[in-house]
Amino acid sequence: MGYSVPLPKDAENPSYYIIDMGKDSAKMAEVDFEQNGTEYSCRALKSNTVQDISGLNYEWAKSEDWSGEDISVQLRQSDDSAWVGWYAFGAGVQWCISGGNNALQLLDTAQTIVENLGYTMPLYPLESAESAVADGGYAVAFSAADLKKTEDGYTLTAEIYDYDRYEMEEIDNLKQGGRIQICQQPVAIGSITREDGTVHINGGTEAGGVDLVEDDGIYRTNGSDGQPLYYDLGSLTLPLSKDCTFEDQADLQGESEGAVYEYPELPAAIEKSGEPFRAVDTVITVRMEQIVQIIRYRMS
């Protein structure tokens, strides 16, 4: 069937099933397992498009979709249930994991499977800086002075940033007279034009409006520098894990490859970097409410 279902290391009591979807459809794989006392069901189906394969029928109070380089992600939650799905563009496979009604906990389990499959989980649309305590990667801004020595190690206080992403269908259906959320603010659409994959709202960026561009199966905001329109969600202080690394791809010293600094060398490396860390080029990875990695990317 060509499916691989790499479960989390602490998964227990797995049961494997094949579900017949009909003679004209591919068969669906399902693995049921337990993790930390919660029962989960993980499904995979070869598909040409994103679809709901959860088998759950609820009125979803929370419905969010976002995309990244490798996959698009779907999250649905009600008072009684939740599921997280992801569609792998290159492989043409729709995945889904369900279990319980805690969407963030479910998202953490999904991220483990996603990374075991070799994909990168895209950034989750944040509601506040406090949301960044959940496992995941986050765009941040900070200076060397924001790294503080403590009795137990180090903490980093950073501004947490995000940017707006939209489903293709949502933007394709936008019309003059409607409204769109930009940087957490509602914007009335006085005019809308489409040109070569770019949507110009209210005349576009050059006229004081907004541009949206296609990016890996979604639309996102686009500033005059070609970067998303990041907005500040507030500051958050988190401890660094004892195995935290700092990867600096900015090539500030003119070297061909970015350097990787282990925990003992990390504070000095950040201190001597000289340049501020910006949301457009800096990402932290959080695991179990600790920072386990800091990456500053090279900007062309």
N, C-alpha and C positions, 0 to 999 in steps of 0.2 A: 504493500500500500504506500510505502514511501514516507511514513510518519515517524518522527522521533519525539518522544515525550520525556525530556530530562527533568525529573521531579527535584524539588529541593532535597538537600542532603538529609534533613530531619523528617522527611515524609515517611509515614508508616502505613502498613497494611494496604498496599496498592492492589487494585483489582482492574483488569483490563477487559475492554469490550470493543466489539465492532458493530456499528449500527448501520443497517441497510437503509439508504435514503431513496431507494427506487432505482429502476433499471437504467434511467437516463442520468443518474447522479453518482458521484463518487461516494464510496463508503466513508463513514465518519468514525474516527477513533475516539474512545473515551477511557480515561483513567480516573478512578475514584481512589482517594487516599485521605489519610488523617495527618494533621500537623498541629501540634500543641493543643490537642483536644478538639479541634475544629475539623469537620468533614468537608472535603472539597471534591469537585468534579471538574476535570480538565478535558476539553474537547478540541479536536482538530479536524478540519474539513478542507479538501482542495476546492478552491473557488476562484472565479474570475473577478470577484468583487467583494466588498465588505458586506457582511450579513450577520444577523443575530442567530447564533446556533445554540444559545443557552438552554432553550426549551422551557424558559420561565415566562409566565404570563402575569404581569403585574402592571399597575399604574405607577410608572416610575416618577418619583418625586425629584430625582436628580438625574439628569441626562447630559453627559459631556463627551465630546469627541475632540481629539487633537492628534497631531501627526509629527513625525520626525524623519530622520534620514532613511531608516530601514522599514519602519512600520507605522501604521495608523492605529490609534487606540480608542476604544469605546468603553465608557463607564456608565452603568445604570444602577440606581439604588432606590429602594422603597423602604418603608418601615420594617418590612418583613424579609427582604431579600436583596441581593446585589450580585452583579456579575461584571467582570472586566474582560473585554475582548481585544484582540490585536490582529491586524491583517498584515502579512508579510508580502510586500509588493513583488519582490523578486521571485519568491518561491510560489506565490499564488496560493497561500494557505491562510484560512481564517482560524484563529484560535479563540478559546473562551475558557475562563475559569470562574466557577461560582461556588458559594459556600458562605453561610451566615449573612449578616446584613451590614457589616462594617466595611465600607468601601475602601478606606485607606489601608486597613489590614489586608484586604483582598488584593489591593494594588501592590503591596509589598511582596506578597507571595507570587503574584503575576510577574513582577519585575525579576525575581529570581529565575523563573522559568524562561523569561525572555532573554536574559543574559546567558543562561545555560545553552540556549539555542544559537547564541552568537550574535544577537541583535543588541542595539542600544535602545533602552527605554527613553522615549522623548520626555521632555520636561512636562510635568503636570501643571495645568493652569491653576495658579495659586489664588487663594482668596485673601490671604494676609501673610505677613512675614512668619507668623507662628506656624503656618502650614509647612514650612521648610524643615521642621523637625522630623518629618516622615522620611523614610529612605528614598533617595533619589538624587538627581543632579539639579543644581540651581545656579542661575546667573547672579553674580554678586559684584559689589564694589566695596573696596576698603583700602586703607593705607597701612604701611608697616607699623604705625603706632597703634593700630587696632588689634595687633597680636600681643596679648598680655601674658606674662609669666604668673603662674599660680602655684600653690603648694603642691598640687598634683600634676602639674605640667603646664599646658597653655590653653588659653581660650582665644577665640577670634570673634570680634564683633563686626558684622558686615551688613551692608544694606542689601536687601533681597529685591531682585527685579524680575519682571515678567513682561511678556508682550502678547498682543492679541492674535489669536488664530481662529480661522473660520472654516467651516465645511464648505466645499465647492457649491453644493446646492443652495446653501443659505445665501451666498453672495450672488450666485447666478439669478436668484429670484428677487434681489434688491431692486427697488424702484424709487423714482423721485417721489418725495413726500413721505417716505418711510424714515426709519431711524436705525442707527447702528451704534454699538458700544465701542468706543475708542478710548483706550487708557482709562478705563473704569468710568467714563463719562458718556452719556447718551448724546449722539450727534444727529441733528436733523439733516436729511439728505435733500439739498436744494437742487443738485444736479448730479448725474451719474453717467459716465462714458466708459466704454471698454475698448482697449487697444492692445493687441499683441500680448495677451496674458496679463495686462495691467488694468486694474479698475480705478478710475479717477473719480473720487467723491468730492463734490464742491470745488471742482477745478483742479484737484490734485495738490501735491505738496508745494509745487511752485506758486500756486495761487492761494496758499494758506489753507488748503483742504487736506485731504488724506489720499494716499495711494495704497492700493492693495496689490500684491503680486502673488502669482502661483508659486508654491514651494512644496514639492514632494506630495502632491495630492490634496493640498489645502491652500487657502489664501492666508496671508499674513500682512501686517502693516509694513510699510517700507518708507524709510526716511530718505532724505536727500543724499546721504552717504551710502545708501544701499543696505543699511542695517535695519532690523526691526525697530519700531518705536517702543523702547523699553520704558516702563514706568516703575516707580519706587513703591514698594509695599511696606517699607519700614525696616527697622534694624532688628537683628537677632544675634544673640551671643551663644556660641556653642563651644564645647571643649574639643580639642584635637585628640584623636585616638593615638595611642602609643606607636602605631604603625602607619601613621599618616605620612603621605609623601607630597612633595611640591614639584610639579613638572612645569618648567618654564620653556615654552616653545617660542617665546617672543624674540629670541635671538638678539637680546640687547647687547651682548658682547661680541656679536659678529660671527659666532660659531655656526656651523652648518646645521647642527641639530640642537634641539632644546635639551637642557640638562634636567636630570631627575635627582632630587635631594631627598634623602631619607630623614626620618624624624629628628635625629640629633643635629643635622645640618640645616634643617628647614628654617628655624628662626633667623639665623644669620643670612641665609639666602634671600629671604623676604626683605630683611633690613637693607641689604646692599643692592637690591633690585633698582632702587632709585625712582622708578616710575610708579604712578598709582595703578591700582588694579581696578579695571572698569567692567561694567556689566557686559559690554560688547565683546570682551575677550577673556573673561575670567569665570570659571565654573567650579563650584565645590561639590563634592559627592558626600552625602550624609548616610550613615548606617547606624542604627540603634542610637540616634540622637547625638552622634559624634561625627566630626569631620574626618573622613578617612583619605581624602585626596583633594588637592588644590591644583588646578590646571589653568595656566594662562596661555592662550593660543596666539599664534603669530597672525597678525592682521596684514593683509596685502594692501 
